[in-house]
């Protein structure tokens, strides 16, 4: 199994962390996570992963609670592509959602 890890800066305070495992040229697991820099600490905002044996999305709240959403995609190559695309296209929306839930 091969593991690849990448970090893509979306802005000075926003990044996407991408990690995937391949076996015989096929994706066997992944994590794609959008993170925001708050008080000098990278905080997860949305995460796609296969941690529970299936592809899903976690919308993470500032208090650490999560809303789990089943992706409905069985092919992990396709699920990884969708996860990457969603974060690339919607990270600012996720940021607004997260910051709107931060308690002052």
SEDRENBA-377647 format. One record per residue: residue in three letters; x, y, z of N, C-alpha, C in turn. Coordinates in steps of 0.1 Angstrom, whole numbers, padded with zeros to 4 digits, always signed. Last residue first. Example, Ala and Ser with C-alpha at 12.3 -4.5 7.8 and 13.67 -1.06 7.14 Angstrom:
BEGIN
Ser+0128-0022+0071+0137-0011+0071+0129+0000+0079Ala+0132-0057+0078+0123-0045+0078+0132-0033+0078
***
This chain:
BEGIN
Unk-0186+0338+0208-0178+0349+0212-0175+0349+0227Unk-0186+0307+0192-0192+0315+0203-0182+0326+0207Unk-0191+0300+0158-0181+0302+0169-0187+0311+0179Unk-0208+0298+0137-0211+0290+0149-0201+0292+0160Unk-0197+0313+0117-0210+0317+0122-0214+0309+0134Unk-0175+0298+0111-0173+0310+0118-0186+0315+0124Unk-0188+0277+0096-0181+0274+0108-0179+0287+0117Unk-0199+0291+0074-0208+0282+0083-0201+0280+0096Unk-0176+0302+0063-0187+0311+0068-0196+0303+0077Unk-0163+0278+0055-0157+0287+0064-0168+0296+0071Unk-0181+0268+0036-0178+0260+0049-0172+0269+0059Unk-0177+0288+0017-0191+0285+0023-0189+0278+0036Unk-0151+0284+0010-0155+0296+0016-0169+0295+0023Unk-0150+0258-0001-0144+0260+0012-0148+0273+0018Unk-0161+0249-0025-0170+0254-0015-0164+0257-0002Unk-0143+0239-0044-0153+0248-0049-0161+0255-0037Unk-0125+0223-0029-0120+0233-0038-0130+0244-0041Unk-0144+0206-0017-0137+0215-0009-0131+0226-0017Unk-0154+0192-0041-0163+0200-0032-0155+0210-0023Unk-0131+0180-0051-0138+0191-0059-0147+0199-0050Unk-0125+0161-0031-0115+0172-0035-0122+0183-0042Unk-0148+0146-0032-0144+0153-0020-0135+0164-0023Unk-0148+0136-0058-0159+0144-0054-0155+0152-0042Unk-0124+0120-0057-0126+0131-0067-0136+0141-0063Unk-0132+0101-0037-0121+0110-0035-0121+0122-0044Unk-0153+0088-0051-0156+0096-0038-0145+0106-0035Unk-0139+0076-0072-0149+0086-0075-0152+0095-0062Unk-0124+0058-0057-0117+0068-0066-0127+0079-0069Unk-0143+0043-0044-0135+0053-0036-0127+0062-0045Unk-0176+0036-0051-0162+0037-0057-0154+0047-0050Unk-0199+0044-0037-0192+0032-0033-0177+0032-0039Unk-0215+0070-0024-0207+0066-0035-0198+0055-0030Unk-0229+0082-0004-0237+0074-0013-0229+0070-0025Unk-0220+0097+0018-0218+0102+0004-0226+0094-0006Unk-0235+0105+0048-0231+0094+0039-0231+0099+0025Unk-0225+0128+0071-0233+0127+0059-0227+0116+0050Unk-0225+0138+0104-0220+0128+0095-0230+0127+0083Unk-0216+0165+0122-0227+0160+0114-0222+0151+0103Unk-0200+0168+0154-0200+0166+0139-0213+0161+0134Unk-0184+0189+0179-0195+0180+0174-0195+0179+0159Unk-0166+0209+0184-0161+0195+0182-0172+0185+0177Unk-0174+0235+0185-0174+0227+0198-0170+0213+0196Unk-0174+0242+0158-0164+0247+0167-0163+0240+0180Unk-0183+0212+0139-0186+0225+0145-0175+0229+0155Unk-0179+0197+0107-0174+0198+0121-0178+0212+0127Unk-0193+0174+0088-0193+0188+0090-0190+0190+0105Unk-0179+0147+0072-0182+0152+0085-0182+0167+0084Unk-0189+0123+0048-0184+0137+0050-0188+0141+0065Unk-0177+0091+0036-0187+0100+0042-0180+0114+0044Unk-0172+0059+0025-0170+0073+0022-0181+0081+0028Unk-0166+0033+0050-0174+0038+0038-0171+0053+0037Unk-0153+0026+0072-0155+0016+0062-0163+0020+0050Unk-0148+0048+0087-0158+0039+0092-0161+0028+0082Unk-0130+0064+0073-0126+0059+0086-0136+0048+0091Unk-0128+0078+0049-0133+0064+0048-0131+0057+0062Unk-0138+0113+0046-0129+0102+0049-0136+0088+0047Unk-0138+0147+0046-0143+0136+0039-0133+0124+0043Unk-0145+0174+0068-0136+0163+0065-0144+0152+0057Unk-0144+0208+0077-0151+0197+0070-0141+0186+0066Unk-0127+0219+0096-0141+0225+0094-0149+0214+0087Unk-0102+0217+0121-0109+0211+0110-0123+0217+0109Unk-0078+0242+0127-0090+0236+0131-0097+0230+0119Unk-0046+0250+0136-0054+0245+0125-0066+0237+0130Unk-0039+0278+0156-0041+0264+0156-0050+0260+0144Unk-0038+0306+0160-0025+0298+0158-0027+0283+0158Unk-0065+0313+0161-0057+0314+0173-0044+0305+0172Unk-0071+0293+0134-0077+0301+0144-0069+0301+0156Unk-0072+0284+0101-0062+0288+0112-0069+0298+0121Unk-0091+0256+0090-0089+0271+0091-0080+0274+0103Unk-0093+0230+0066-0089+0235+0079-0088+0250+0078Unk-0107+0202+0050-0105+0217+0050-0103+0222+0064Unk-0095+0171+0041-0100+0179+0051-0097+0194+0049Unk-0097+0139+0032-0096+0152+0025-0103+0161+0035Unk-0085+0107+0033-0090+0118+0042-0087+0131+0033Unk-0090+0073+0022-0086+0087+0021-0091+0095+0032Unk-0083+0041+0006-0088+0049+0018-0083+0063+0016Unk-0077+0030-0017-0082+0021-0007-0086+0028+0006Unk-0077+0035-0052-0078+0042-0038-0084+0031-0029Unk-0055+0015-0072-0069+0019-0068-0068+0025-0054Unk-0030+0005-0077-0035+0016-0085-0049+0021-0082Unk-0026-0014-0057-0027-0018-0071-0034-0008-0079Unk-0037+0009-0035-0033-0005-0036-0036-0010-0050Unk-0032+0040-0018-0035+0032-0030-0030+0018-0029Unk-0045+0065+0003-0038+0052+0002-0042+0045-0011Unk-0042+0100+0008-0049+0088+0003-0039+0076+0002Unk-0049+0132+0019-0041+0120+0022-0049+0108+0016Unk-0049+0166+0021-0053+0155+0013-0043+0144+0016Unk-0060+0196+0035-0051+0185+0037-0057+0172+0030Unk-0062+0229+0026-0068+0216+0024-0057+0205+0026Unk-0065+0259+0045-0058+0249+0038-0066+0237+0036Unk-0063+0293+0054-0072+0282+0050-0063+0272+0042Unk-0049+0316+0057-0055+0311+0069-0064+0299+0066Unk-0040+0324+0032-0030+0324+0043-0036+0317+0056Unk-0056+0299+0012-0053+0313+0015-0043+0313+0026Unk-0051+0273+0005-0062+0280-0002-0062+0295+0000Unk-0025+0252+0002-0029+0264+0008-0040+0271+0000Unk-0025+0218+0006-0027+0228-0004-0032+0241+0003Unk-0006+0190+0013-0013+0202+0019-0013+0213+0008Unk-0007+0155+0009-0004+0168+0003-0011+0178+0012Unk+0005+0122+0009-0001+0133+0017+0003+0146+0010Unk+0001+0088+0001+0005+0101-0004-0002+0111+0005Unk+0011+0054+0005+0004+0066+0011+0010+0079+0005Unk+0005+0022-0008+0013+0035-0009+0004+0046-0003Unk+0008-0012+0000+0000+0000+0000+0009+0012+0000
***
